[in-house]
């Protein structure tokens, strides 16, 4: 059947490196997320 060895097929695919723009987007997303957590924690402690 077609769906019997999907895991094997996925493992056999070559890995592709991240593009520079993808690395930049990951960095921005993490930075904004951490900054917002800090801001929300500070607001929570004030009120």
Secondary structure, DSSP 8 states (H G I E B T S, - for coil): -TTTTHHHHHHHS------HHHHHHHHHHHHHHHHHHHHHHHHHHH-
